[in-house]
Amino acid sequence: MDDHHGQPSTLVISQLPTDQWYASIGDNTLADAIQDRRMHNAHRLQLRGESMRKILGQLTEDEHLG
């Protein structure tokens, strides 16, 4: 993240909500630094709805490959 800070268009995707990053990273200072760089001038998109894995998991093998 530090190398991309201030550069055009960096896309970051996470399955963890940002409020769970601190526990996942385990170091509050490092988590603060990452969050500060990531959230400054960021456009956040929160997706809603069922997981595509869950939806695709309900398809039969033929439907999935078709």
Buried (B, 14 or more C-beta within 10 A) or exposed (E): EEEEEEEEEEEEEEEEEBEEBBEEBEEEEEBEBBBEBBEEEEEEEEEEEEEEEEEEEEEEEEEEEE
